[in-house]
Amino acid sequence: MAIMMAEDHTVCCPAKGNRRHADHWHREIAPLFVDGWVCEHGLLFAVEATIQLRRISFRQWYRPVPEGHAVYEGAVPQSPDSASMYQRWWLDSIAARVRAYLCAAMETEYQAVVDRLSSVRTDPSPMIRLSTSYLAPTRQDWLEADLSSLERTDLTDPALEHTKLMTLEPVHLLVASATTEAQLERIAAVARRMAEAINRRSFRYTYTSQRPLYGMATRFGPACAPVLAVMLDQTPFGKDKQLLAGMLAQFPTDAAYQILLERIDDRYAAAALAKAGVRFPQRAMRLLSDRAARTSSPAVRHALRLHAVAHDSPGELLTRTTRLPTWFAPALLPQILLRDGRSVVSEAAVIRLITALRTNGPDLDEAVTAVTDTADRASLAEFAWATMEAWQQAGYPAGNRWVLHALGVLGDDNTARQLTPLILGWPRQSAYQRAVYGLDTLVAIGSETALEQLRAIAMRAKTKLRRAANDKSAELAARLGTRLVR
């Protein structure tokens, strides 16, 4: 087997290279060995052989000859825990093929295999024990024991240098048999510890196997993103990076997108990020805009510009780049109708209006006039009150006094009536200052109805708010030319 695996690849896979030869082994050659074992000797033998292959590797010796390099191969014994890149080429496909046979085995045959593997569990080698957990995933107690053992292992121990515990191979075996998200979280923590230990050492051995990763993604979906993130950081191989980043790009979650965004300087992560943006354009715009607002990274800003051009309307781009509050979603609010009752104010104009109201800048009057001169008054008030309700439902996040300002600018008599009970209730919620700002809103609405509401508050409120309401009533009455009756 070792000789076949390490055979001169120009004979087996002409002009394809060692990597393609390894792929050929995975897909076609290794399964034939397992099939032969099972047919000739039975499934129990195939399982035993798979375990014992952990103790074998092969070496290559090169001797210069006129035509090139002569390759001499040989199977050699080795520790099951020794980090051997050659060995894992055999075992990935062989172990997976044996596990597939076990899935289809009769109960009595499967139980005989489990009994044999149980006796192997006494082996001191962590990789031998992990192999038993992989081949018999129904024995969740074995998985738990192996996981606990790795959690207790001191990965800073110099004796672990050049062992598989300084690779992520144990993680691949664990995720292949994990069945709960709690287990997956623990595995992710172990993977992070292993990665930290690997990064502190001069010896770097990388391991990525597709089969357990696909199985993990099928069972756990987006919950496996933290494990994939560790593997993405550890592998130096472009093909593996492309695989891992591509898997993350499939997940419809902020967490998966953030993992790629945090690695945007890696060309494989950046490519996957672009694909994720095609699948989830709104999420991409939101998270890219948020990151662009918090970093000077040219890569992030470039990605934002490209995404905006490819996927978003000018209004959406303006929404994101002006950093509106997370609770404020213009697309979910009532549209502002024009006075003809059929057309609507453009989203870009709405965003400019809200931005001007928030900043209270020099362009406020122009932005307000651009909308109020053409929009239906009742529609403006409805939009403003819906914004107020969104703020209320979010728990009145601080720094959003502009919502009350918007009510004063866009509201009408009905707005004044709706606001009054809120103003009366805010002091009881330790929000006295918000109530005072609410009085300012009624003054800004500036109608006779708004004055009536101020007078009602002055009569019903407690002493402190009553005085403020009386003062605001006098202010508005003077503006309206109305004589107050005390």
C-alpha positions as CSV (number, residue, x, y, z in Angstrom):
1,M,0.0,0.0,0.0
2,A,2.8,2.4,0.9
3,I,4.5,1.7,-2.3
4,M,1.4,2.3,-4.3
5,M,0.7,5.6,-2.5
6,A,4.1,6.9,-3.0
7,E,4.6,5.6,-6.5
8,D,6.2,8.0,-8.9
9,H,3.2,10.2,-9.7
10,T,4.4,10.6,-13.3
11,V,3.4,6.9,-13.9
12,C,0.0,7.1,-12.2
13,C,-1.0,10.7,-12.8
14,P,1.2,12.1,-15.6
15,A,1.9,15.8,-15.5
16,K,-0.5,16.3,-12.5
17,G,1.9,16.5,-9.6
18,N,2.0,14.9,-6.1
19,R,-1.2,16.7,-4.9
20,R,-3.3,15.4,-7.8
21,H,-1.8,11.9,-7.1
22,A,-2.9,12.2,-3.5
23,D,-6.4,13.2,-4.7
24,H,-6.5,10.2,-7.0
25,W,-5.5,8.0,-4.0
26,H,-8.4,9.4,-1.9
27,R,-11.0,9.0,-4.6
28,E,-10.1,5.7,-6.2
29,I,-7.3,3.7,-4.8
30,A,-7.9,3.7,-1.0
31,P,-11.5,2.4,-1.3
32,L,-10.3,-0.6,-3.2
33,F,-8.1,-1.7,-0.4
34,V,-10.9,-1.5,2.1
35,D,-13.3,-3.3,-0.3
36,G,-10.7,-6.1,-0.7
37,W,-10.2,-6.4,3.1
38,V,-13.9,-6.7,3.7
39,C,-14.5,-9.2,0.9
40,E,-11.5,-11.4,1.8
41,H,-11.3,-11.1,5.6
42,G,-14.5,-9.4,6.9
43,L,-15.4,-6.1,8.4
44,L,-13.7,-6.8,11.8
45,F,-10.4,-7.3,10.0
46,A,-10.8,-4.1,8.1
47,V,-11.5,-2.2,11.3
48,E,-8.4,-3.8,13.0
49,A,-6.2,-3.0,10.0
50,T,-7.4,0.7,10.0
51,I,-6.4,1.1,13.6
52,Q,-3.1,-0.6,13.1
53,L,-2.3,1.6,10.1
54,R,-1.9,4.4,12.7
55,R,1.4,2.6,13.6
56,I,2.8,2.7,10.1
57,S,4.1,5.4,7.8
58,F,6.3,5.3,4.7
59,R,9.4,7.2,3.8
60,Q,10.8,8.4,0.5
61,W,14.5,8.3,-0.3
62,Y,15.8,10.0,-3.4
63,R,18.9,9.1,-5.3
64,P,20.2,11.2,-8.1
65,V,20.3,9.4,-11.5
66,P,21.0,10.8,-15.0
67,E,17.3,10.8,-15.9
68,G,16.2,12.5,-12.7
69,H,15.5,11.2,-9.2
70,A,14.9,7.6,-8.4
71,V,12.3,7.2,-5.7
72,Y,12.7,4.4,-3.1
73,E,9.7,3.7,-0.9
74,G,9.4,1.8,2.3
75,A,6.8,1.1,5.0
76,V,8.2,2.0,8.5
77,P,6.8,1.7,12.0
78,Q,6.0,4.9,13.8
79,S,4.2,6.2,16.9
80,P,0.4,6.5,16.3
81,D,0.7,10.1,17.6
82,S,3.6,11.1,15.4
83,A,2.8,13.9,12.9
84,S,3.2,12.4,9.5
85,M,1.8,14.1,6.5
86,Y,2.2,10.9,4.4
87,Q,0.3,8.8,6.9
88,R,-2.8,10.9,6.8
89,W,-3.0,10.5,3.0
90,W,-3.8,6.9,3.6
91,L,-6.0,7.1,6.7
92,D,-8.5,9.8,5.6
93,S,-9.9,7.7,2.9
94,I,-9.4,4.3,4.4
95,A,-11.0,5.2,7.7
96,A,-13.9,6.9,6.0
97,R,-14.6,3.9,3.8
98,V,-14.5,1.6,6.8
99,R,-16.9,3.8,8.7
100,A,-19.3,3.7,5.7
101,Y,-19.2,-0.1,5.9
102,L,-20.0,0.1,9.6
103,C,-23.0,2.3,9.0
104,A,-24.5,-0.4,6.8
105,A,-23.5,-3.3,9.0
106,M,-25.9,-5.6,10.7
107,E,-26.4,-5.0,14.3
108,T,-24.6,-8.1,15.5
109,E,-21.6,-7.4,13.2
110,Y,-21.5,-3.8,14.3
111,Q,-21.6,-4.8,18.0
112,A,-18.8,-7.2,17.5
113,V,-16.7,-4.3,16.1
114,V,-17.6,-2.0,19.0
115,D,-16.6,-4.8,21.5
116,R,-13.2,-5.1,19.7
117,L,-12.7,-1.3,19.7
118,S,-13.6,-1.1,23.3
119,S,-10.6,-3.3,24.2
120,V,-8.4,-1.0,22.0
121,R,-9.5,2.0,24.2
122,T,-7.0,1.0,26.8
123,D,-4.1,2.1,24.4
124,P,-2.2,5.0,25.8
125,S,-2.1,6.8,22.4
126,P,-4.7,9.6,22.1
127,M,-4.9,9.1,18.3
128,I,-5.7,5.4,18.7
129,R,-8.5,6.3,21.1
130,L,-9.8,9.1,18.9
131,S,-9.8,6.6,16.0
132,T,-12.2,4.3,17.9
133,S,-14.5,7.3,18.6
134,Y,-14.5,8.1,14.9
135,L,-15.3,4.5,13.8
136,A,-18.0,4.1,16.4
137,P,-19.8,7.4,16.7
138,T,-22.7,5.7,18.5
139,R,-20.4,5.5,21.5
140,Q,-20.9,9.0,22.6
141,D,-19.3,8.2,26.0
142,W,-16.0,7.6,24.1
143,L,-16.3,10.9,22.4
144,E,-16.9,12.6,25.7
145,A,-14.0,10.9,27.3
146,D,-11.6,11.8,24.4
147,L,-12.8,15.4,24.5
148,S,-12.4,15.7,28.2
149,S,-8.9,14.3,27.9
150,L,-7.9,16.9,25.3
151,E,-9.4,19.6,27.5
152,R,-7.1,18.5,30.3
153,T,-4.0,18.2,28.2
154,D,-1.2,20.7,28.7
155,L,-0.5,21.7,25.1
156,T,2.5,23.7,26.2
157,D,4.4,20.5,27.1
158,P,7.6,20.3,24.9
159,A,7.1,16.6,24.6
160,L,4.1,17.2,22.3
161,E,6.4,18.7,19.6
162,H,6.0,16.8,16.3
163,T,2.9,15.0,17.5
164,K,-0.6,15.0,16.1
165,L,-1.7,17.0,19.2
166,M,0.2,19.9,17.6
167,T,-2.1,19.6,14.5
168,L,-5.8,19.9,14.1
169,E,-6.2,16.3,13.1
170,P,-7.8,15.4,16.5
171,V,-10.4,18.1,15.9
172,H,-11.4,16.5,12.6
173,L,-11.9,13.2,14.3
174,L,-14.0,14.8,17.1
175,V,-16.3,16.8,14.8
176,A,-17.0,13.7,12.7
177,S,-18.7,12.1,15.7
178,A,-20.1,15.1,17.6
179,T,-23.9,15.2,17.9
180,T,-24.7,18.2,20.1
181,E,-23.9,21.9,19.8
182,A,-22.5,21.8,23.4
183,Q,-19.9,19.3,22.2
184,L,-19.2,21.4,19.2
185,E,-18.6,24.5,21.4
186,R,-16.1,22.5,23.5
187,I,-14.4,21.2,20.3
188,A,-14.1,24.8,19.1
189,A,-12.4,25.7,22.4
190,V,-10.0,22.8,22.1
191,A,-9.2,23.8,18.5
192,R,-8.4,27.4,19.6
193,R,-6.1,26.1,22.3
194,M,-4.3,23.8,19.8
195,A,-4.0,26.7,17.3
196,E,-2.4,28.9,20.0
197,A,0.0,26.1,20.9
198,I,0.9,25.4,17.3
199,N,1.6,29.1,16.6
200,R,4.1,29.2,19.4
201,R,6.2,26.4,18.0
202,S,8.6,26.3,15.1
203,F,7.2,23.1,13.7
204,R,4.0,23.7,11.8
205,Y,2.0,20.8,10.5
206,T,-1.4,21.4,8.9
207,Y,-4.2,19.1,8.5
208,T,-7.5,19.6,6.6
209,S,-9.9,16.9,5.7
210,Q,-13.1,17.6,3.7
211,R,-15.3,14.6,4.8
212,P,-15.7,15.4,8.5
213,L,-16.1,19.1,7.7
214,Y,-19.0,18.5,5.3
215,G,-20.6,16.2,7.8
216,M,-20.2,18.8,10.6
217,A,-21.8,21.5,8.4
218,T,-24.7,19.2,7.5
219,R,-25.4,18.4,11.1
220,F,-24.8,21.8,12.8
221,G,-25.0,24.4,10.0
222,P,-23.8,27.9,11.0
223,A,-23.0,26.7,14.6
224,C,-19.8,25.1,13.2
225,A,-18.4,28.5,12.0
226,P,-16.0,28.9,15.0
227,V,-14.4,25.6,14.2
228,L,-14.0,26.5,10.5
229,A,-12.5,29.8,11.5
230,V,-9.7,28.1,13.4
231,M,-8.9,25.8,10.5
232,L,-9.0,28.7,8.1
233,D,-6.4,30.5,10.1
234,Q,-4.1,27.5,10.5
235,T,-3.9,26.1,6.9
236,P,-1.3,27.6,4.6
237,F,-2.7,25.8,1.5
238,G,-4.8,27.8,-0.9
239,K,-7.0,24.9,-1.8
240,D,-7.9,24.3,1.9
241,K,-8.4,28.0,2.5
242,Q,-10.8,28.2,-0.5
243,L,-12.8,25.3,0.9
244,L,-13.1,26.6,4.4
245,A,-13.8,30.2,3.4
246,G,-16.3,29.0,0.9
247,M,-18.2,27.0,3.5
248,L,-18.4,30.0,5.8
249,A,-19.8,32.1,2.9
250,Q,-22.7,29.7,2.7
251,F,-24.0,30.4,6.2
252,P,-26.7,33.0,6.5
253,T,-25.5,34.5,9.8
254,D,-23.8,37.7,10.9
255,A,-21.2,35.6,12.8
256,A,-20.0,33.7,9.7
257,Y,-19.9,36.9,7.6
258,Q,-17.9,38.6,10.4
259,I,-15.3,35.8,10.4
260,L,-14.6,36.4,6.8
261,L,-14.7,40.2,7.2
262,E,-12.1,40.0,10.0
263,R,-9.8,38.1,7.5
264,I,-10.5,40.4,4.5
265,D,-6.8,40.8,3.8
266,D,-6.6,37.1,3.0
267,R,-7.4,36.8,-0.7
268,Y,-9.4,33.6,-0.2
269,A,-11.5,35.1,2.6
270,A,-12.0,38.2,0.5
271,A,-13.2,36.1,-2.5
272,A,-15.6,34.2,-0.2
273,L,-16.8,37.5,1.3
274,A,-17.8,38.7,-2.2
275,K,-19.8,35.5,-2.8
276,A,-21.5,35.9,0.6
277,G,-22.4,39.4,-0.4
278,V,-24.2,38.1,-3.5
279,R,-26.2,35.6,-1.4
280,F,-26.9,38.0,1.5
281,P,-26.7,41.6,0.1
282,Q,-28.5,43.4,2.9
283,R,-26.4,41.6,5.6
284,A,-23.2,42.5,3.6
285,M,-24.1,46.1,3.3
286,R,-25.0,46.5,7.0
287,L,-21.8,44.7,8.3
288,L,-19.5,46.3,5.7
289,S,-20.8,49.7,6.5
290,D,-20.5,49.1,10.3
291,R,-16.9,47.9,9.9
292,A,-16.0,50.8,7.5
293,A,-17.2,53.3,10.1
294,R,-14.9,51.7,12.7
295,T,-11.8,51.1,10.7
296,S,-9.5,52.8,8.2
297,S,-8.9,49.5,6.4
298,P,-8.7,50.2,2.6
299,A,-9.8,46.7,1.9
300,V,-13.0,47.1,3.9
301,R,-13.8,50.4,2.3
302,H,-13.1,49.0,-1.2
303,A,-15.4,46.1,-0.5
304,L,-18.1,48.4,0.6
305,R,-17.9,50.5,-2.5
306,L,-17.9,47.5,-4.8
307,H,-20.9,46.0,-3.0
308,A,-22.8,49.2,-3.1
309,V,-22.3,49.5,-6.8
310,A,-23.2,45.9,-7.5
311,H,-26.2,45.4,-5.1
312,D,-27.6,48.5,-3.6
313,S,-29.8,51.5,-4.6
314,P,-28.5,55.0,-3.8
315,G,-31.0,55.2,-1.0
316,E,-29.8,52.0,0.6
317,L,-26.2,53.1,0.3
318,L,-27.0,56.5,1.9
319,T,-28.9,54.6,4.7
320,R,-25.8,52.5,5.6
321,T,-23.1,55.1,5.1
322,T,-24.8,57.7,7.3
323,R,-24.8,55.3,10.2
324,L,-28.4,55.4,11.2
325,P,-29.3,53.7,14.5
326,T,-29.7,49.9,14.3
327,W,-33.3,50.1,15.5
328,F,-34.2,52.5,12.7
329,A,-35.1,50.8,9.5
330,P,-36.7,53.1,6.9
331,A,-37.8,50.2,4.7
332,L,-40.0,49.0,7.5
333,L,-41.7,52.4,8.1
334,P,-44.7,53.8,6.2
335,Q,-43.8,55.4,2.9
336,I,-44.2,59.2,2.7
337,L,-46.7,60.0,0.0
338,L,-46.5,63.0,-2.3
339,R,-49.5,65.3,-2.4
340,D,-51.0,63.6,-5.4
341,G,-51.6,60.6,-3.1
342,R,-50.0,58.1,-5.5
343,S,-46.3,58.8,-5.8
344,V,-43.9,58.5,-2.9
345,V,-40.9,60.5,-1.6
346,S,-37.6,58.8,-2.7
347,E,-35.8,56.8,-0.1
348,A,-32.7,59.0,-0.7
349,A,-34.7,62.1,0.2
350,V,-36.1,60.5,3.3
351,I,-32.6,59.5,4.5
352,R,-31.3,63.0,3.9
353,L,-34.2,64.4,5.9
354,I,-33.6,62.0,8.8
355,T,-29.8,62.7,8.7
356,A,-30.4,66.4,8.8
357,L,-32.8,66.0,11.8
358,R,-30.3,63.9,13.6
359,T,-27.4,66.3,13.1
360,N,-29.5,69.5,13.3
361,G,-26.9,70.9,10.9
362,P,-27.0,74.0,8.6
363,D,-28.8,72.1,5.8
364,L,-31.8,71.2,8.1
365,D,-34.2,73.7,6.7
366,E,-33.3,72.8,3.1
367,A,-33.7,69.1,3.7
368,V,-37.0,69.5,5.5
369,T,-38.4,71.9,2.9
370,A,-37.4,69.5,0.1
371,V,-39.8,67.0,1.6
372,T,-42.5,69.0,3.3
373,D,-43.1,71.2,0.2
374,T,-44.1,68.1,-1.8
375,A,-45.3,65.5,0.7
376,D,-48.7,64.8,2.1
377,R,-48.9,66.3,5.6
378,A,-50.8,63.3,7.1
379,S,-48.3,60.9,5.5
380,L,-45.4,62.8,7.0
381,A,-46.9,62.7,10.5
382,E,-47.6,58.9,10.1
383,F,-44.0,58.4,9.2
384,A,-42.7,60.4,12.1
385,W,-45.0,58.6,14.6
386,A,-43.9,55.2,13.3
387,T,-40.3,56.3,13.9
388,M,-41.3,57.2,17.5
389,E,-42.9,53.8,18.0
390,A,-39.7,52.1,16.7
391,W,-37.6,54.1,19.2
392,Q,-40.1,53.2,21.9
393,Q,-40.1,49.5,21.1
394,A,-36.3,49.5,21.2
395,G,-36.4,50.8,24.8
396,Y,-35.6,54.4,24.0
397,P,-31.8,54.0,23.3
398,A,-29.8,57.1,24.4
399,G,-28.7,59.7,21.9
400,N,-31.9,59.7,19.9
401,R,-33.5,62.9,21.0
402,W,-33.8,63.6,17.3
403,V,-36.9,61.4,17.2
404,L,-38.8,64.0,19.2
405,H,-37.4,66.7,17.0
406,A,-38.7,64.9,14.0
407,L,-42.1,64.7,15.6
408,G,-42.0,68.5,16.1
409,V,-41.1,69.2,12.5
410,L,-43.2,66.6,10.8
411,G,-46.1,66.0,13.3
412,D,-49.6,67.3,13.3
413,D,-52.5,67.6,15.7
414,N,-53.0,63.8,16.0
415,T,-49.3,63.5,16.8
416,A,-49.8,66.0,19.7
417,R,-52.6,64.0,21.1
418,Q,-50.6,60.7,20.8
419,L,-47.6,62.2,22.5
420,T,-49.4,63.6,25.5
421,P,-49.9,60.3,27.5
422,L,-46.3,59.4,26.8
423,I,-45.1,62.7,28.2
424,L,-47.2,62.2,31.4
425,G,-45.8,58.7,31.8
426,W,-42.1,59.3,31.3
427,P,-41.3,60.9,34.7
428,R,-42.6,57.7,36.4
429,Q,-40.1,55.8,34.3
430,S,-37.2,58.0,35.5
431,A,-37.2,59.8,32.2
432,Y,-38.1,63.4,33.3
433,Q,-35.8,65.0,30.8
434,R,-37.4,63.1,28.0
435,A,-40.7,64.5,29.1
436,V,-39.4,68.0,29.0
437,Y,-38.1,67.4,25.5
438,G,-41.6,66.1,24.7
439,L,-43.0,69.5,25.8
440,D,-40.6,71.1,23.3
441,T,-42.0,68.9,20.6
442,L,-45.5,70.1,21.3
443,V,-44.2,73.7,21.1
444,A,-42.6,72.8,17.7
445,I,-45.8,71.4,16.4
446,G,-47.2,74.8,17.2
447,S,-50.9,74.4,16.7
448,E,-53.9,75.2,18.8
449,T,-54.3,71.5,19.5
450,A,-50.7,71.3,20.7
451,L,-51.4,74.2,23.0
452,E,-54.4,72.3,24.4
453,Q,-52.3,69.3,25.1
454,L,-49.7,71.5,26.9
455,R,-52.5,72.9,29.1
456,A,-53.8,69.4,29.8
457,I,-50.3,68.3,30.9
458,A,-50.0,71.3,33.1
459,M,-53.2,70.4,34.9
460,R,-52.5,66.6,35.3
461,A,-48.7,66.5,35.8
462,K,-46.8,66.5,39.1
463,T,-45.3,69.8,40.4
464,K,-42.0,69.8,38.5
465,L,-43.4,68.9,35.1
466,R,-46.4,71.1,35.7
467,R,-44.2,74.1,36.0
468,A,-42.4,73.3,32.8
469,A,-45.7,72.6,31.0
470,N,-47.0,76.0,32.1
471,D,-43.9,77.7,30.9
472,K,-44.1,76.0,27.5
473,S,-47.9,76.8,27.3
474,A,-47.1,80.5,27.8
475,E,-44.4,80.3,25.1
476,L,-46.6,78.8,22.5
477,A,-49.6,80.9,23.4
478,A,-47.5,84.1,22.8
479,R,-46.5,82.8,19.5
480,L,-50.1,82.0,18.5
481,G,-51.4,85.3,20.0
482,T,-53.7,83.3,22.3
483,R,-54.6,84.6,25.7
484,L,-54.3,82.0,28.4
485,V,-57.0,81.7,31.1
486,R,-55.4,80.7,34.4
